[in-house]
């Protein structure tokens, strides 16, 4: 689109995504196809389906999906729609189920998505019909994969293998103790933002706002300690001096911490003593849910001796995340102004945010300006 071309200019003269990309329903629907529909994105957390038979309905920008923990403990994903008349199968999370039954005509599917029962399909008390093949009417599957506790989905079915897609980030973070992180026994951190999901991403990518929006965090890890991170599928910032350590076991003496947005909707923070992930759930052009979880090293994730330290860690990050809400929602209100032309970027401080804008613009069909 012509109004996206300026995003691709060198950062010194580039504009950001235009206001319509944050306010219009048509833009939201286009992002569902082009930003979420062509590659991996974070769909949920596996710990929300802890036991076999757990069901978790999830909406992805209006696309109804259903996560299932099978009897073998595998996580499967299906389109949450009956193959008969298109009824949503599951409306709320369920536990300990052996099957999924449509409330309309009682067609029933097993946890692997196979159609098992079609009562009265051929007439009263006739549960088979000539020419109807149940094996061809199972639920439509969605390709999934799990890394740490995060469930990723590929709606296209054509993305590279998940391990290949994650490889650049895992290579960058090879010195962090990724294999030792365990989901921490703390409550999720959740916020509802009256703002577009992309604003949460671009705000997270940069440290420029740190002294004014996060004065407490700036004392732990100051702006002067930060550096930009830019890659093809992620961008963000790192800090050479994250000093809030000591309460929880650390993998080493490093004070290094890095924070990246893994496009499109996952915000990650890696430290030597803990890890966090925030999944963004876009609800509408001006509505987003943030769902963040914590990980700690080995036994510290669940050991009673570290319970208070885990709660203090959770409280600290909840405070930091909450501090962003006001400025992100103010950006959303600003996007409705006819005077907003996409804005501009600091050529030094905003390189990670500009990288995200470029990624989105290219996916949305932007062409290099003449």
C-alpha positions as a Markdown table, in Angstrom:
| # | Residue | x | y | z |
|---|---|---|---|---|
| 1 | Unk | 0.0 | 0.0 | 0.0 |
| 2 | Unk | 1.3 | 3.4 | -0.9 |
| 3 | Unk | 1.0 | 4.9 | 2.6 |
| 4 | Unk | 3.3 | 2.2 | 3.9 |
| 5 | Unk | 6.2 | 2.9 | 1.6 |
| 6 | Unk | 7.6 | 5.6 | 3.8 |
| 7 | Unk | 8.1 | 3.1 | 6.6 |
| 8 | Unk | 10.7 | 1.4 | 4.5 |
| 9 | Unk | 12.9 | 4.5 | 4.1 |
| 10 | Unk | 16.1 | 4.8 | 6.1 |
| 11 | Unk | 15.2 | 5.5 | 9.7 |
| 12 | Unk | 16.3 | 9.1 | 9.6 |
| 13 | Unk | 13.5 | 9.9 | 7.1 |
| 14 | Unk | 11.1 | 7.0 | 7.7 |
| 15 | Unk | 7.6 | 7.4 | 9.0 |
| 16 | Unk | 5.9 | 4.9 | 11.2 |
| 17 | Unk | 2.8 | 2.9 | 10.3 |
| 18 | Unk | -0.2 | 5.3 | 9.5 |
| 19 | Unk | -3.0 | 5.8 | 12.0 |
| 20 | Unk | -5.4 | 3.6 | 10.1 |
| 21 | Unk | -3.3 | 0.6 | 11.0 |
| 22 | Unk | -4.2 | 1.1 | 14.7 |
| 23 | Unk | -7.9 | 2.2 | 14.3 |
| 24 | Unk | -9.6 | 0.6 | 11.4 |
| 25 | Unk | -11.4 | -2.8 | 11.4 |
| 26 | Unk | -10.3 | -3.5 | 7.9 |
| 27 | Unk | -6.6 | -3.1 | 8.9 |
| 28 | Unk | -7.2 | -5.4 | 11.9 |
| 29 | Unk | -8.6 | -8.1 | 9.6 |
| 30 | Unk | -5.7 | -7.7 | 7.2 |
| 31 | Unk | -3.2 | -8.2 | 10.0 |
| 32 | Unk | -5.0 | -11.4 | 11.0 |
| 33 | Unk | -4.3 | -12.7 | 7.5 |
| 34 | Unk | -0.9 | -11.3 | 6.8 |
| 35 | Unk | 0.8 | -10.9 | 10.3 |
| 36 | Unk | -0.8 | -13.8 | 12.2 |
| 37 | Unk | -1.9 | -16.1 | 9.3 |
| 38 | Unk | 1.4 | -16.8 | 7.6 |
| 39 | Unk | 3.9 | -17.8 | 10.3 |
| 40 | Unk | 4.3 | -18.9 | 13.9 |
| 41 | Unk | 2.7 | -16.9 | 16.7 |
| 42 | Unk | 2.2 | -17.5 | 20.4 |
| 43 | Unk | -1.3 | -18.9 | 21.0 |
| 44 | Unk | -1.3 | -19.8 | 24.7 |
| 45 | Unk | 0.7 | -21.3 | 27.6 |
| 46 | Unk | 0.8 | -25.0 | 27.9 |
| 47 | Unk | 0.4 | -24.9 | 31.7 |
| 48 | Unk | -3.2 | -23.8 | 31.2 |
| 49 | Unk | -3.8 | -27.3 | 29.9 |
| 50 | Unk | -2.1 | -29.2 | 32.6 |
| 51 | Unk | -3.8 | -32.5 | 32.4 |
| 52 | Unk | -5.1 | -34.9 | 29.7 |
| 53 | Unk | -8.7 | -34.0 | 28.8 |
| 54 | Unk | -8.2 | -30.3 | 29.4 |
| 55 | Unk | -9.8 | -28.0 | 26.7 |
| 56 | Unk | -9.0 | -24.4 | 26.1 |
| 57 | Unk | -10.9 | -22.3 | 23.5 |
| 58 | Unk | -8.8 | -19.4 | 22.1 |
| 59 | Unk | -9.8 | -16.6 | 19.7 |
| 60 | Unk | -7.2 | -15.3 | 17.4 |
| 61 | Unk | -8.5 | -11.9 | 16.1 |
| 62 | Unk | -11.9 | -13.5 | 15.5 |
| 63 | Unk | -10.7 | -17.0 | 14.5 |
| 64 | Unk | -12.0 | -19.6 | 16.9 |
| 65 | Unk | -9.5 | -22.2 | 17.9 |
| 66 | Unk | -9.5 | -25.0 | 20.4 |
| 67 | Unk | -6.5 | -26.4 | 22.3 |
| 68 | Unk | -6.7 | -29.9 | 23.6 |
| 69 | Unk | -4.4 | -32.0 | 25.9 |
| 70 | Unk | -4.7 | -35.5 | 24.6 |
| 71 | Unk | -4.7 | -38.7 | 26.6 |
| 72 | Unk | -1.0 | -39.1 | 25.7 |
| 73 | Unk | -0.2 | -35.6 | 27.1 |
| 74 | Unk | 0.3 | -34.0 | 23.6 |
| 75 | Unk | -1.2 | -30.6 | 22.9 |
| 76 | Unk | -3.3 | -30.5 | 19.8 |
| 77 | Unk | -5.1 | -27.5 | 18.2 |
| 78 | Unk | -8.2 | -27.5 | 16.0 |
| 79 | Unk | -10.6 | -25.0 | 14.5 |
| 80 | Unk | -13.3 | -24.7 | 17.2 |
| 81 | Unk | -16.2 | -25.4 | 14.9 |
| 82 | Unk | -18.4 | -28.5 | 14.3 |
| 83 | Unk | -18.1 | -29.9 | 10.9 |
| 84 | Unk | -21.9 | -30.3 | 10.7 |
| 85 | Unk | -23.5 | -26.8 | 11.0 |
| 86 | Unk | -20.6 | -24.8 | 12.1 |
| 87 | Unk | -21.4 | -24.4 | 15.8 |
| 88 | Unk | -18.6 | -23.4 | 18.2 |
| 89 | Unk | -17.9 | -26.6 | 20.0 |
| 90 | Unk | -16.4 | -25.3 | 23.3 |
| 91 | Unk | -17.1 | -21.9 | 24.8 |
| 92 | Unk | -15.2 | -22.1 | 28.1 |
| 93 | Unk | -12.2 | -24.0 | 29.5 |
| 94 | Unk | -13.0 | -27.6 | 30.5 |
| 95 | Unk | -11.2 | -30.2 | 32.5 |
| 96 | Unk | -11.0 | -34.0 | 32.4 |
| 97 | Unk | -12.9 | -34.5 | 29.1 |
| 98 | Unk | -12.8 | -37.7 | 27.1 |
| 99 | Unk | -14.5 | -36.2 | 24.1 |
| 100 | Unk | -16.0 | -33.0 | 22.6 |
| 101 | Unk | -19.7 | -33.0 | 21.9 |
| 102 | Unk | -21.5 | -30.4 | 19.8 |
| 103 | Unk | -24.5 | -29.0 | 21.8 |
| 104 | Unk | -26.6 | -28.6 | 18.6 |
| 105 | Unk | -27.0 | -32.2 | 17.3 |
| 106 | Unk | -24.6 | -34.0 | 19.6 |
| 107 | Unk | -22.0 | -34.9 | 17.0 |
| 108 | Unk | -19.0 | -36.0 | 19.1 |
| 109 | Unk | -15.3 | -35.9 | 18.5 |
| 110 | Unk | -12.4 | -37.5 | 20.4 |
| 111 | Unk | -9.5 | -35.6 | 21.7 |
| 112 | Unk | -7.6 | -36.3 | 18.5 |
| 113 | Unk | -10.3 | -34.5 | 16.5 |
| 114 | Unk | -11.8 | -37.6 | 14.9 |
| 115 | Unk | -15.6 | -37.7 | 14.5 |
| 116 | Unk | -16.9 | -40.6 | 16.6 |
| 117 | Unk | -20.6 | -40.2 | 16.9 |
| 118 | Unk | -23.4 | -38.8 | 14.6 |
| 119 | Unk | -26.7 | -39.7 | 16.4 |
| 120 | Unk | -29.7 | -40.0 | 14.1 |
| 121 | Unk | -27.8 | -38.8 | 11.0 |
| 122 | Unk | -29.7 | -41.3 | 8.9 |
| 123 | Unk | -33.1 | -40.9 | 10.6 |
| 124 | Unk | -34.4 | -41.8 | 14.1 |
| 125 | Unk | -32.1 | -44.3 | 15.7 |
| 126 | Unk | -30.1 | -44.6 | 12.5 |
| 127 | Unk | -26.6 | -43.3 | 13.4 |
| 128 | Unk | -25.1 | -43.9 | 10.0 |
| 129 | Unk | -26.1 | -42.5 | 6.6 |
| 130 | Unk | -25.4 | -43.9 | 3.1 |
| 131 | Unk | -22.4 | -42.2 | 1.6 |
| 132 | Unk | -21.4 | -40.3 | 4.7 |
| 133 | Unk | -17.8 | -41.1 | 5.9 |
| 134 | Unk | -17.0 | -40.0 | 9.4 |
| 135 | Unk | -13.3 | -40.4 | 8.8 |
| 136 | Unk | -13.5 | -37.4 | 6.4 |
| 137 | Unk | -15.3 | -35.1 | 8.8 |
| 138 | Unk | -12.9 | -34.7 | 11.7 |
| 139 | Unk | -12.1 | -31.3 | 13.1 |
| 140 | Unk | -9.7 | -29.2 | 11.0 |
| 141 | Unk | -6.3 | -29.3 | 12.7 |
| 142 | Unk | -3.9 | -26.4 | 13.2 |
| 143 | Unk | -0.2 | -27.0 | 13.3 |
| 144 | Unk | 1.3 | -26.4 | 16.8 |
| 145 | Unk | 4.6 | -26.6 | 18.6 |
| 146 | Unk | 5.7 | -25.9 | 22.2 |
| 147 | Unk | 8.9 | -24.1 | 23.4 |
| 148 | Unk | 9.4 | -23.8 | 27.2 |
| 149 | Unk | 5.7 | -23.4 | 28.3 |
| 150 | Unk | 4.6 | -21.5 | 25.2 |
| 151 | Unk | 2.3 | -22.9 | 22.6 |
| 152 | Unk | 2.9 | -21.7 | 19.1 |
| 153 | Unk | 0.5 | -22.0 | 16.1 |
| 154 | Unk | 1.0 | -21.9 | 12.4 |
| 155 | Unk | -2.4 | -21.3 | 10.7 |
| 156 | Unk | -0.9 | -21.6 | 7.2 |
| 157 | Unk | 0.7 | -24.9 | 7.8 |
| 158 | Unk | 3.5 | -23.8 | 5.6 |
| 159 | Unk | 5.9 | -22.0 | 8.1 |
| 160 | Unk | 9.4 | -23.5 | 8.7 |
| 161 | Unk | 9.8 | -26.0 | 11.5 |
| 162 | Unk | 9.3 | -24.3 | 14.8 |
| 163 | Unk | 12.9 | -25.1 | 15.9 |
| 164 | Unk | 14.2 | -23.5 | 12.7 |
| 165 | Unk | 12.1 | -20.4 | 13.2 |
| 166 | Unk | 13.3 | -20.1 | 16.8 |
| 167 | Unk | 17.0 | -20.9 | 15.9 |
| 168 | Unk | 18.2 | -17.3 | 15.5 |
| 169 | Unk | 16.8 | -16.3 | 18.9 |
| 170 | Unk | 18.1 | -19.5 | 20.6 |
| 171 | Unk | 21.5 | -18.9 | 19.1 |
| 172 | Unk | 21.6 | -15.4 | 20.4 |
| 173 | Unk | 20.5 | -16.6 | 23.9 |
| 174 | Unk | 22.8 | -19.6 | 24.0 |
| 175 | Unk | 24.5 | -18.2 | 27.1 |
| 176 | Unk | 21.2 | -17.9 | 29.0 |
| 177 | Unk | 20.1 | -21.0 | 31.0 |
| 178 | Unk | 17.1 | -21.7 | 28.8 |
| 179 | Unk | 17.1 | -25.4 | 29.5 |
| 180 | Unk | 16.9 | -24.8 | 33.2 |
| 181 | Unk | 14.0 | -22.4 | 33.3 |
| 182 | Unk | 10.8 | -23.9 | 34.8 |
| 183 | Unk | 7.3 | -22.2 | 35.0 |
| 184 | Unk | 7.2 | -20.4 | 38.4 |
| 185 | Unk | 4.4 | -21.0 | 40.8 |
| 186 | Unk | 3.0 | -17.5 | 40.6 |
| 187 | Unk | -0.3 | -16.1 | 39.3 |
| 188 | Unk | -0.3 | -14.8 | 35.7 |
| 189 | Unk | 0.0 | -11.0 | 35.2 |
| 190 | Unk | -2.8 | -9.8 | 33.1 |
| 191 | Unk | -3.9 | -6.4 | 31.8 |
| 192 | Unk | -6.6 | -5.2 | 29.4 |
| 193 | Unk | -5.3 | -2.4 | 27.3 |
| 194 | Unk | -7.5 | 0.1 | 25.4 |
| 195 | Unk | -4.9 | 0.1 | 22.7 |
| 196 | Unk | -3.8 | -1.7 | 19.6 |
| 197 | Unk | -1.5 | -4.7 | 20.1 |
| 198 | Unk | 1.3 | -3.2 | 17.9 |
| 199 | Unk | 1.7 | -0.3 | 20.3 |
| 200 | Unk | 2.5 | -2.7 | 23.1 |
| 201 | Unk | 5.2 | -4.3 | 20.8 |
| 202 | Unk | 6.9 | -1.1 | 19.7 |
| 203 | Unk | 6.8 | 0.3 | 23.3 |
| 204 | Unk | 8.5 | -2.9 | 24.6 |
| 205 | Unk | 11.1 | -2.8 | 21.9 |
| 206 | Unk | 12.8 | 0.4 | 23.0 |
| 207 | Unk | 14.5 | 1.6 | 26.2 |
| 208 | Unk | 14.2 | 5.3 | 25.2 |
| 209 | Unk | 11.2 | 5.8 | 27.6 |
| 210 | Unk | 12.9 | 4.2 | 30.6 |
| 211 | Unk | 13.8 | 7.3 | 32.7 |
| 212 | Unk | 10.4 | 8.9 | 32.5 |
| 213 | Unk | 8.0 | 5.9 | 32.5 |
| 214 | Unk | 10.0 | 3.4 | 34.6 |
| 215 | Unk | 12.1 | 5.4 | 37.1 |
| 216 | Unk | 12.3 | 2.4 | 39.5 |
| 217 | Unk | 13.5 | 0.0 | 36.7 |
| 218 | Unk | 15.9 | 2.7 | 35.5 |
| 219 | Unk | 17.7 | 2.5 | 38.9 |
| 220 | Unk | 18.1 | -1.2 | 38.5 |
| 221 | Unk | 19.0 | -1.1 | 34.9 |
| 222 | Unk | 19.6 | 2.4 | 33.6 |
| 223 | Unk | 19.1 | 3.8 | 30.1 |
| 224 | Unk | 22.9 | 4.2 | 29.7 |
| 225 | Unk | 23.4 | 0.5 | 30.2 |
| 226 | Unk | 21.1 | -0.5 | 27.3 |
| 227 | Unk | 21.8 | -1.4 | 23.7 |
| 228 | Unk | 19.6 | -2.2 | 20.7 |
| 229 | Unk | 18.8 | -5.6 | 19.3 |
| 230 | Unk | 17.6 | -6.0 | 15.7 |
| 231 | Unk | 17.1 | -9.3 | 13.8 |
| 232 | Unk | 14.8 | -10.4 | 11.0 |
| 233 | Unk | 12.1 | -11.9 | 13.3 |
| 234 | Unk | 12.7 | -10.1 | 16.6 |
| 235 | Unk | 14.0 | -6.8 | 18.0 |
| 236 | Unk | 14.4 | -5.2 | 21.3 |
| 237 | Unk | 17.0 | -4.1 | 23.8 |
| 238 | Unk | 19.5 | -5.5 | 26.2 |
| 239 | Unk | 21.1 | -4.3 | 29.4 |
| 240 | Unk | 24.7 | -4.9 | 30.6 |
| 241 | Unk | 23.7 | -4.1 | 34.2 |
| 242 | Unk | 20.6 | -5.6 | 35.6 |
| 243 | Unk | 21.3 | -5.4 | 39.3 |
| 244 | Unk | 18.1 | -6.8 | 40.9 |
| 245 | Unk | 19.6 | -10.2 | 41.6 |
| 246 | Unk | 20.4 | -12.3 | 44.7 |
| 247 | Unk | 17.0 | -13.4 | 46.0 |
| 248 | Unk | 16.7 | -16.3 | 43.5 |
| 249 | Unk | 19.4 | -18.7 | 42.3 |
| 250 | Unk | 21.4 | -17.4 | 39.4 |
| 251 | Unk | 23.1 | -19.4 | 36.6 |
| 252 | Unk | 26.2 | -17.3 | 36.8 |
| 253 | Unk | 27.5 | -13.9 | 37.9 |
| 254 | Unk | 26.5 | -12.0 | 34.7 |
| 255 | Unk | 24.3 | -9.0 | 35.1 |
| 256 | Unk | 23.2 | -9.2 | 31.4 |
| 257 | Unk | 19.5 | -9.1 | 30.6 |
| 258 | Unk | 17.8 | -9.0 | 27.2 |
| 259 | Unk | 14.3 | -8.1 | 26.2 |
| 260 | Unk | 13.0 | -8.8 | 22.7 |
| 261 | Unk | 9.7 | -8.8 | 20.9 |
| 262 | Unk | 9.4 | -12.1 | 18.9 |
| 263 | Unk | 7.1 | -11.1 | 16.1 |
| 264 | Unk | 4.2 | -10.8 | 16.0 |
| 265 | Unk | 2.9 | -11.1 | 19.6 |
| 266 | Unk | 5.4 | -12.4 | 22.1 |
| 267 | Unk | 7.5 | -10.2 | 24.5 |
| 268 | Unk | 10.3 | -12.0 | 26.2 |
| 269 | Unk | 12.8 | -11.1 | 28.9 |
| 270 | Unk | 15.9 | -13.3 | 29.7 |
| 271 | Unk | 18.0 | -13.0 | 32.9 |
| 272 | Unk | 20.4 | -15.3 | 34.6 |
| 273 | Unk | 17.9 | -15.9 | 37.5 |
| 274 | Unk | 14.5 | -15.7 | 35.7 |
| 275 | Unk | 12.7 | -15.4 | 32.5 |
| 276 | Unk | 9.3 | -14.0 | 31.5 |
| 277 | Unk | 7.0 | -14.1 | 28.5 |
| 278 | Unk | 4.1 | -11.8 | 27.7 |
| 279 | Unk | 1.6 | -13.0 | 25.1 |
| 280 | Unk | -0.4 | -10.3 | 23.4 |
| 281 | Unk | -4.0 | -11.2 | 22.5 |
| 282 | Unk | -5.4 | -8.7 | 20.0 |
| 283 | Unk | -9.2 | -8.3 | 20.6 |
| 284 | Unk | -10.0 | -5.3 | 18.4 |
| 285 | Unk | -8.2 | -2.4 | 16.7 |
| 286 | Unk | -8.2 | -0.7 | 20.1 |
| 287 | Unk | -8.3 | -3.6 | 22.5 |
| 288 | Unk | -5.5 | -6.0 | 23.7 |
| 289 | Unk | -5.0 | -8.4 | 26.5 |
| 290 | Unk | -1.5 | -8.9 | 27.9 |
| 291 | Unk | -0.9 | -12.2 | 29.6 |
| 292 | Unk | 2.5 | -12.6 | 31.3 |
| 293 | Unk | 4.2 | -15.6 | 33.0 |
| 294 | Unk | 7.4 | -16.1 | 34.9 |
| 295 | Unk | 10.0 | -18.8 | 34.9 |
| 296 | Unk | 12.8 | -19.4 | 37.5 |
| 297 | Unk | 15.8 | -21.7 | 37.6 |
| 298 | Unk | 15.3 | -25.4 | 38.4 |
| 299 | Unk | 13.7 | -26.1 | 41.8 |
| 300 | Unk | 13.5 | -22.4 | 42.6 |
| 301 | Unk | 10.4 | -22.3 | 40.4 |
| 302 | Unk | 8.3 | -24.2 | 42.9 |
| 303 | Unk | 10.4 | -24.7 | 46.1 |
| 304 | Unk | 8.6 | -23.2 | 49.2 |
| 305 | Unk | 11.8 | -21.6 | 50.4 |
| 306 | Unk | 11.6 | -19.2 | 47.4 |
| 307 | Unk | 7.9 | -18.5 | 47.5 |
| 308 | Unk | 8.3 | -15.0 | 48.9 |
| 309 | Unk | 11.1 | -14.2 | 46.5 |
| 310 | Unk | 8.9 | -15.3 | 43.6 |
| 311 | Unk | 6.1 | -13.1 | 44.7 |
| 312 | Unk | 8.4 | -10.1 | 45.0 |
| 313 | Unk | 9.7 | -10.8 | 41.5 |
| 314 | Unk | 6.1 | -11.0 | 40.2 |
| 315 | Unk | 5.1 | -7.8 | 42.0 |
| 316 | Unk | 8.1 | -5.9 | 40.5 |
| 317 | Unk | 7.3 | -6.9 | 37.0 |
| 318 | Unk | 3.6 | -6.2 | 37.4 |
| 319 | Unk | 4.5 | -2.7 | 38.5 |
| 320 | Unk | 6.7 | -2.2 | 35.5 |
| 321 | Unk | 4.1 | -3.5 | 33.0 |
| 322 | Unk | 1.4 | -1.4 | 34.7 |
| 323 | Unk | 3.5 | 1.7 | 34.2 |
| 324 | Unk | 3.4 | 1.2 | 30.4 |
| 325 | Unk | -0.4 | 1.1 | 30.3 |
| 326 | Unk | -1.1 | 4.9 | 30.4 |
| 327 | Unk | 1.4 | 5.9 | 27.7 |
| 328 | Unk | 0.4 | 3.0 | 25.4 |
| 329 | Unk | -3.3 | 4.0 | 25.7 |
| 330 | Unk | -2.4 | 7.6 | 25.1 |
| 331 | Unk | -0.6 | 6.6 | 21.9 |
| 332 | Unk | -3.8 | 4.8 | 20.8 |
| 333 | Unk | -5.9 | 8.0 | 21.4 |
| 334 | Unk | -3.3 | 9.9 | 19.4 |
| 335 | Unk | -3.6 | 7.6 | 16.5 |
| 336 | Unk | -7.2 | 8.8 | 16.0 |
| 337 | Unk | -6.0 | 12.3 | 15.3 |
| 338 | Unk | -6.0 | 13.5 | 11.6 |
| 339 | Unk | -2.8 | 15.2 | 12.4 |
| 340 | Unk | -0.9 | 11.9 | 13.0 |
| 341 | Unk | 1.0 | 11.0 | 9.9 |
| 342 | Unk | 2.9 | 8.0 | 11.3 |
| 343 | Unk | 5.3 | 10.0 | 13.3 |
| 344 | Unk | 9.1 | 9.6 | 13.1 |
| 345 | Unk | 12.0 | 7.8 | 14.8 |
| 346 | Unk | 15.1 | 8.6 | 16.7 |
| 347 | Unk | 17.8 | 7.2 | 14.4 |
| 348 | Unk | 19.7 | 6.0 | 17.5 |
| 349 | Unk | 17.1 | 5.1 | 20.1 |
| 350 | Unk | 14.3 | 3.8 | 18.0 |
| 351 | Unk | 16.0 | 1.2 | 15.7 |
| 352 | Unk | 14.3 | -1.8 | 17.3 |
| 353 | Unk | 10.8 | -0.2 | 17.0 |
| 354 | Unk | 11.5 | 0.8 | 13.4 |
| 355 | Unk | 12.5 | -2.7 | 12.7 |
| 356 | Unk | 9.1 | -4.0 | 13.8 |
| 357 | Unk | 7.4 | -1.3 | 11.7 |
| 358 | Unk | 9.4 | -2.5 | 8.7 |
| 359 | Unk | 8.6 | -6.1 | 9.3 |
| 360 | Unk | 4.8 | -5.3 | 9.5 |
| 361 | Unk | 4.9 | -3.0 | 6.5 |
| 362 | Unk | 6.6 | -5.6 | 4.3 |
| 363 | Unk | 4.1 | -8.3 | 5.4 |
| 364 | Unk | 1.3 | -5.9 | 4.5 |
| 365 | Unk | 2.5 | -5.3 | 1.0 |
| 366 | Unk | 4.7 | -2.2 | 1.3 |
| 367 | Unk | 6.9 | -1.5 | -1.7 |
| 368 | Unk | 10.3 | 0.3 | -1.5 |
| 369 | Unk | 9.8 | 4.0 | -2.2 |
| 370 | Unk | 11.2 | 5.4 | -5.4 |
